[in-house]
């Protein structure tokens, strides 16, 4: 049972435009969400996170939006740059499980920025 | 500061052979994790540790064992490798403390079992 879903395996966006990556979750206990970026032959690197007490978090070109009622979050990248081409993973955690917080990952979306 | 390192980077095993993957971190993190990544499956948690001398099962623990004898090291063992264990293995660590839930990942170990 996939508790975190990224339904778009791939996405292509023109350089300079906005990239929107989507993520849905089914576990209502999840209260902390993260986005990771992964280049080929490297480990994932942390990008941005959001707590369930917020509906938006911004860091430079990256903004994450959370819609708790819809159990949906999205990552916006604007403007998109060629270096943003990578696989993006959404992850979720249940922080009430204090001391045993684990991340549940989605299957990833491969973003390609077209110059 | 090397962060999280993994040894080896690549390995080919025959079915039934055993091996140990080493993860080391120099950030004094309490928590360490082992994941596997398979095509179309995302990252799945194998085992994790919340401190030296402790380990716990994750989502897909069967066929693997782990040990955390030193805070900075987390070992993943395959006692009798199977082709289903062909995967890319990632180790991660994170510190304790409120608001510090990001995990820091190593570069991965690509394992092929023939």
Interface residues (C-beta under 8 A of the other chain):
Chain A: X4 X6 X9 X32 X34 X36 X41 X42 X43 X44 X45 X46 X49 X89 X93 X95 X99 X100 X101 X102 X103 X104 X105 X106 X107 X108
Chain B: X4 X33 X35 X40 X41 X42 X43 X44 X45 X48 X50 X56 X58 X90 X92 X101 X102 X103 X104 X105 X106 X107 X108
